[in-house]
Amino acid sequence: MKPAEARRLAVEHTIVDLGHAAEALAEELDPPFRVEGDDHGEKLTHVLLAQRIRERIDGGEDVKDAFRHVMAGVRGVLTNE
């Protein structure tokens, strides 16, 4: 997982566009725009994180704060394993 890719996607694409990309990747199809990642699974992870970040941005949160909040939740999940 590359957090910078999730952030880039959240800034550059709308929530609707990210949804279309997630649907394509879930079906193991190529997304409608460039998503960095080693495989469809990693790309889907980036898009799903971008959706969560974008939702917060669309809700009025600053990009930096939205990114930090979402990534803090991811770190919490990863450290509990």
DSSP file with accessible surface (Angstrom, degrees, kcal/mol):
  #  RESIDUE AA STRUCTURE BP1 BP2  ACC     N-H-->O    O-->H-N    N-H-->O    O-->H-N    TCO  KAPPA ALPHA  PHI   PSI    X-CA   Y-CA   Z-CA
    1    1 A M              0   0   91      0, 0.0    36,-0.1     0, 0.0    42,-0.1   0.000 360.0 360.0 360.0 136.1    0.0    0.0    0.0
    2    2 A K    >>  -     0   0   87     40,-0.2     4,-1.3    34,-0.2     3,-1.2  -0.908 360.0-165.1-119.9  99.9    1.2    3.5   -0.9
    3    3 A P  H 3> S+     0   0   48      0, 0.0     4,-2.3     0, 0.0     5,-0.2   0.852  87.8  61.9 -54.7 -34.9   -0.6    6.2    1.1
    4    4 A A  H 3> S+     0   0   75      1,-0.2     4,-2.4     2,-0.2     5,-0.2   0.854 101.1  53.4 -62.5 -32.2    0.6    8.9   -1.3
    5    5 A E  H <> S+     0   0   16     -3,-1.2     4,-2.5     2,-0.2    -1,-0.2   0.914 107.3  50.3 -69.2 -41.6   -1.3    7.2   -4.1
    6    6 A A  H  X S+     0   0    0     -4,-1.3     4,-2.2     1,-0.2    -2,-0.2   0.923 112.0  48.6 -61.4 -41.9   -4.5    7.2   -2.1
    7    7 A R  H  X S+     0   0   94     -4,-2.3     4,-2.0     2,-0.2    -2,-0.2   0.931 110.3  50.7 -64.1 -45.0   -4.0   10.9   -1.3
    8    8 A R  H  X S+     0   0   45     -4,-2.4     4,-2.5     1,-0.2     5,-0.2   0.941 111.4  48.1 -58.8 -46.5   -3.3   11.7   -5.0
    9    9 A L  H  X S+     0   0    0     -4,-2.5     4,-1.9     1,-0.2    -1,-0.2   0.905 109.7  52.5 -61.9 -41.9   -6.5    9.9   -6.1
   10   10 A A  H  < S+     0   0    0     -4,-2.2    -1,-0.2    -5,-0.2    -2,-0.2   0.867 114.1  43.1 -63.5 -35.3   -8.6   11.7   -3.5
   11   11 A V  H  < S+     0   0   73     -4,-2.0    -2,-0.2     1,-0.2    -1,-0.2   0.889 119.2  41.6 -78.2 -37.5   -7.4   15.1   -4.6
   12   12 A E  H  < S+     0   0  111     -4,-2.5     2,-0.3    -5,-0.2    -2,-0.2   0.657 111.6  51.7 -88.1 -17.7   -7.6   14.5   -8.3
   13   13 A H  S  < S-     0   0   31     -4,-1.9     2,-0.1    -5,-0.2    -1,-0.0  -0.906  74.8-118.3-128.9 152.8  -10.9   12.6   -8.6
   14   14 A T     >  -     0   0   67     -2,-0.3     4,-2.5     1,-0.1     5,-0.2  -0.341  34.6-108.4 -78.1 165.5  -14.5   13.0   -7.5
   15   15 A I  H  > S+     0   0   50      1,-0.2     4,-2.0     2,-0.2     5,-0.1   0.865 121.4  53.3 -62.9 -34.0  -16.3   10.5   -5.3
   16   16 A V  H  > S+     0   0   88      2,-0.2     4,-2.1     1,-0.2    -1,-0.2   0.941 109.0  47.4 -66.6 -46.6  -18.3    9.3   -8.3
   17   17 A D  H  > S+     0   0   65      1,-0.2     4,-2.2     2,-0.2    -2,-0.2   0.898 111.1  51.6 -62.3 -40.6  -15.2    8.7  -10.4
   18   18 A L  H  X S+     0   0    0     -4,-2.5     4,-2.6     1,-0.2    -1,-0.2   0.887 107.3  53.9 -64.3 -36.7  -13.6    6.8   -7.5
   19   19 A G  H  X S+     0   0   16     -4,-2.0     4,-2.4     2,-0.2    -2,-0.2   0.912 107.9  49.5 -62.7 -42.2  -16.7    4.7   -7.2
   20   20 A H  H  X S+     0   0   96     -4,-2.1     4,-2.2     2,-0.2    -2,-0.2   0.910 111.5  49.3 -63.2 -41.1  -16.5    3.7  -10.9
   21   21 A A  H  X S+     0   0    0     -4,-2.2     4,-2.7     1,-0.2     5,-0.2   0.911 110.0  51.0 -64.8 -41.5  -12.8    2.8  -10.4
   22   22 A A  H  X S+     0   0   11     -4,-2.6     4,-2.5     1,-0.2    -2,-0.2   0.914 109.7  50.3 -62.8 -42.6  -13.6    0.7   -7.4
   23   23 A E  H  X S+     0   0  130     -4,-2.4     4,-1.2     2,-0.2    -1,-0.2   0.925 112.2  47.0 -61.5 -44.8  -16.3   -1.2   -9.2
   24   24 A A  H ><>S+     0   0   18     -4,-2.2     5,-2.9     1,-0.2     3,-0.6   0.947 113.8  47.0 -62.5 -47.3  -14.0   -1.9  -12.2
   25   25 A L  H ><5S+     0   0    4     -4,-2.7     3,-1.9     1,-0.2    -1,-0.2   0.864 106.0  58.3 -66.3 -34.4  -11.2   -3.0   -9.9
   26   26 A A  H 3<5S+     0   0   63     -4,-2.5    -1,-0.2     1,-0.3    -2,-0.2   0.821 108.4  47.2 -63.6 -28.4  -13.5   -5.3   -7.9
   27   27 A E  T <<5S-     0   0  145     -4,-1.2    -1,-0.3    -3,-0.6    -2,-0.2   0.248 122.1-112.0 -92.0   8.9  -14.3   -7.0  -11.1
   28   28 A E  T < 5S+     0   0  150     -3,-1.9     2,-0.3     1,-0.2    -3,-0.2   0.821  75.6 132.9  60.2  36.7  -10.6   -7.2  -11.9
   29   29 A L      < -     0   0  104     -5,-2.9    -1,-0.2    -6,-0.1    -2,-0.1  -0.745  66.5 -91.6-107.1 161.9  -11.0   -4.8  -14.8
   30   30 A D        -     0   0  124     -2,-0.3     4,-0.1    -3,-0.1    -1,-0.0  -0.506  45.0-116.8 -72.6 139.9   -8.8   -1.8  -15.5
   31   31 A P        -     0   0   20      0, 0.0   -10,-0.1     0, 0.0     4,-0.1  -0.271  24.1-109.0 -72.2 163.7  -10.0    1.4  -13.9
   32   32 A P  S    S+     0   0   92      0, 0.0     2,-0.3     0, 0.0    -2,-0.1   0.534 100.7  29.3 -73.7  -4.9  -11.1    4.4  -16.1
   33   33 A F  S    S-     0   0   39    -16,-0.1     2,-0.2   -12,-0.0     0, 0.0  -0.936 104.4 -69.0-146.1 168.6   -8.0    6.4  -15.0
   34   34 A R        +     0   0  140     -2,-0.3     2,-0.4    -4,-0.1    -4,-0.0  -0.394  46.7 175.7 -66.7 128.1   -4.5    5.7  -13.9
   35   35 A V        -     0   0    7     -2,-0.2     2,-0.2    -4,-0.1     8,-0.1  -0.987  24.8-134.1-131.9 121.4   -4.1    4.0  -10.5
   36   36 A E        +     0   0   85     -2,-0.4     2,-0.2     7,-0.1   -34,-0.2  -0.516  50.2 110.9 -74.5 144.3   -0.7    3.0   -9.3
   37   37 A G        -     0   0   19     -2,-0.2    -2,-0.1     1,-0.1     3,-0.1  -0.763  69.8-107.5 160.7 157.2   -0.3   -0.4   -7.7
   38   38 A D  S    S-     0   0  137     -2,-0.2     2,-0.3     1,-0.1    -1,-0.1   0.757  97.2  -6.0 -74.9 -27.3    1.3   -3.8   -8.3
   39   39 A D  S  > S-     0   0   93     -3,-0.1     4,-2.4     1,-0.0     5,-0.2  -0.925  84.6 -83.2-155.4 178.0   -2.0   -5.6   -9.0
   40   40 A H  H  > S+     0   0   54     -2,-0.3     4,-2.7     1,-0.2     5,-0.2   0.857 123.5  56.5 -60.8 -34.3   -5.8   -5.0   -9.0
   41   41 A G  H  > S+     0   0   42      2,-0.2     4,-2.1     1,-0.2    -1,-0.2   0.927 109.7  42.9 -64.2 -45.8   -5.9   -5.7   -5.3
   42   42 A E  H  > S+     0   0   26      2,-0.2     4,-2.2     1,-0.2    -2,-0.2   0.910 114.4  51.3 -68.0 -39.0   -3.4   -3.0   -4.4
   43   43 A K  H  X S+     0   0   48     -4,-2.4     4,-2.3     2,-0.2    -2,-0.2   0.915 108.9  51.3 -62.8 -41.8   -5.0   -0.6   -6.8
   44   44 A L  H  X S+     0   0   39     -4,-2.7     4,-2.9     1,-0.2     5,-0.2   0.914 107.2  53.8 -62.3 -40.3   -8.5   -1.3   -5.2
   45   45 A T  H  X S+     0   0   62     -4,-2.1     4,-2.3     1,-0.2     5,-0.2   0.931 109.1  48.6 -58.7 -44.5   -7.0   -0.6   -1.8
   46   46 A H  H  X S+     0   0    0     -4,-2.2     4,-2.4     1,-0.2    -1,-0.2   0.921 112.7  47.5 -62.3 -43.1   -5.7    2.8   -3.0
   47   47 A V  H  X S+     0   0    0     -4,-2.3     4,-2.4     2,-0.2    -2,-0.2   0.914 111.0  50.6 -67.6 -41.8   -9.1    3.7   -4.5
   48   48 A L  H  X S+     0   0   77     -4,-2.9     4,-1.8     2,-0.2    -1,-0.2   0.909 112.3  46.7 -64.7 -40.4  -11.0    2.6   -1.4
   49   49 A L  H  X S+     0   0   10     -4,-2.3     4,-2.4    -5,-0.2    -1,-0.2   0.913 110.5  53.7 -65.0 -40.3   -8.8    4.7    0.8
   50   50 A A  H  X S+     0   0    0     -4,-2.4     4,-3.3     1,-0.2    -2,-0.2   0.888 105.3  54.3 -61.6 -37.7   -9.1    7.6   -1.6
   51   51 A Q  H  X S+     0   0   39     -4,-2.4     4,-2.4     2,-0.2    -1,-0.2   0.923 108.8  47.9 -61.7 -44.5  -12.9    7.3   -1.3
   52   52 A R  H  X S+     0   0  119     -4,-1.8     4,-1.3     2,-0.2    -2,-0.2   0.906 114.9  45.7 -63.8 -40.3  -12.7    7.6    2.4
   53   53 A I  H  X S+     0   0    0     -4,-2.4     4,-2.2     1,-0.2     3,-0.2   0.939 112.4  51.0 -66.5 -45.9  -10.4   10.6    2.2
   54   54 A R  H  X S+     0   0   51     -4,-3.3     4,-3.2     1,-0.2     5,-0.2   0.868 104.6  57.4 -62.3 -37.9  -12.6   12.3   -0.5
   55   55 A E  H  X S+     0   0  119     -4,-2.4     4,-1.1    -5,-0.2    -1,-0.2   0.914 109.3  45.6 -58.7 -41.8  -15.7   11.9    1.6
   56   56 A R  H  <>S+     0   0   80     -4,-1.3     5,-2.4    -3,-0.2    -2,-0.2   0.897 112.6  50.2 -69.3 -39.4  -14.1   13.8    4.4
   57   57 A I  H ><5S+     0   0   28     -4,-2.2     3,-2.1     1,-0.2    -2,-0.2   0.944 109.9  50.3 -62.9 -46.0  -12.8   16.5    1.9
   58   58 A D  H 3<5S+     0   0   87     -4,-3.2    -1,-0.2     1,-0.3    -2,-0.2   0.764 104.2  60.6 -64.1 -24.3  -16.3   16.8    0.4
   59   59 A G  T 3<5S-     0   0   70     -4,-1.1    -1,-0.3    -5,-0.2    -2,-0.2   0.402 130.4 -94.1 -81.6  -0.2  -17.6   17.2    4.0
   60   60 A G  T < 5S+     0   0   68     -3,-2.1    -3,-0.2     1,-0.3     2,-0.2   0.414  79.2 138.7 106.1   0.2  -15.4   20.3    4.4
   61   61 A E      < -     0   0   56     -5,-2.4    -1,-0.3    -6,-0.1    -2,-0.1  -0.512  59.7-104.0 -79.4 146.3  -12.3   18.9    6.0
   62   62 A D     >  -     0   0   90     -2,-0.2     4,-2.9     1,-0.1     5,-0.2  -0.363  29.1-119.2 -63.0 145.0   -8.9   20.0    4.9
   63   63 A V  H  > S+     0   0   42      1,-0.2     4,-2.7     2,-0.2     5,-0.2   0.919 113.5  49.7 -54.1 -47.5   -7.1   17.6    2.6
   64   64 A K  H  > S+     0   0   98      1,-0.2     4,-2.4     2,-0.2    -1,-0.2   0.923 113.8  44.5 -61.4 -44.9   -4.2   17.2    5.1
   65   65 A D  H  > S+     0   0   80      2,-0.2     4,-2.5     1,-0.2    -1,-0.2   0.900 113.0  51.1 -67.9 -40.9   -6.5   16.5    8.0
   66   66 A A  H  X S+     0   0    0     -4,-2.9     4,-2.4     2,-0.2     5,-0.2   0.930 111.6  48.1 -61.3 -45.1   -8.7   14.1    6.1
   67   67 A F  H  X S+     0   0   38     -4,-2.7     4,-2.7    -5,-0.2     5,-0.3   0.940 112.5  48.1 -61.1 -48.2   -5.7   12.2    5.0
   68   68 A R  H  X S+     0   0  139     -4,-2.4     4,-2.2    -5,-0.2    -1,-0.2   0.907 111.5  50.2 -60.7 -42.6   -4.3   12.0    8.5
   69   69 A H  H  X S+     0   0  103     -4,-2.5     4,-1.6     2,-0.2    -1,-0.2   0.944 113.9  43.6 -62.7 -48.5   -7.6   10.9   10.0
   70   70 A V  H  X S+     0   0    3     -4,-2.4     4,-1.8     1,-0.2    -2,-0.2   0.932 115.1  48.5 -64.2 -44.8   -8.1    8.1    7.5
   71   71 A M  H  X S+     0   0    6     -4,-2.7     4,-2.8    -5,-0.2    -1,-0.2   0.847 105.2  58.6 -68.4 -30.1   -4.5    6.9    7.7
   72   72 A A  H  X S+     0   0   49     -4,-2.2     4,-2.0    -5,-0.3    -1,-0.2   0.911 106.4  49.8 -63.1 -38.3   -4.6    6.9   11.5
   73   73 A G  H  X S+     0   0   35     -4,-1.6     4,-1.7     2,-0.2    -2,-0.2   0.889 110.1  49.9 -66.3 -37.6   -7.5    4.4   11.2
   74   74 A V  H  X S+     0   0   19     -4,-1.8     4,-2.5     2,-0.2    -2,-0.2   0.936 109.5  50.6 -66.7 -44.6   -5.5    2.2    8.9
   75   75 A R  H  X S+     0   0  139     -4,-2.8     4,-2.3     1,-0.2    -1,-0.2   0.895 107.3  55.3 -60.6 -37.3   -2.5    2.2   11.2
   76   76 A G  H  X S+     0   0   29     -4,-2.0     4,-0.9     1,-0.2    -1,-0.2   0.906 109.7  45.8 -62.8 -40.2   -4.8    1.2   14.0
   77   77 A V  H >< S+     0   0   91     -4,-1.7     3,-0.5     1,-0.2     4,-0.3   0.926 112.7  50.3 -67.1 -44.8   -6.1   -1.8   12.1
   78   78 A L  H >< S+     0   0   96     -4,-2.5     3,-0.8     1,-0.2    -2,-0.2   0.857 109.3  50.3 -65.9 -34.2   -2.6   -2.8   11.0
   79   79 A T  H 3< S+     0   0  112     -4,-2.3    -1,-0.2     1,-0.2    -2,-0.2   0.704 102.2  62.5 -79.8 -14.6   -1.1   -2.7   14.5
   80   80 A N  T <<        0   0  140     -4,-0.9    -1,-0.2    -3,-0.5    -2,-0.2   0.512 360.0 360.0 -86.4  -4.4   -3.9   -4.8   16.0
   81   81 A E    <         0   0  184     -3,-0.8    -3,-0.0    -4,-0.3    -4,-0.0  -0.356 360.0 360.0 -80.6 360.0   -3.0   -7.8   13.9
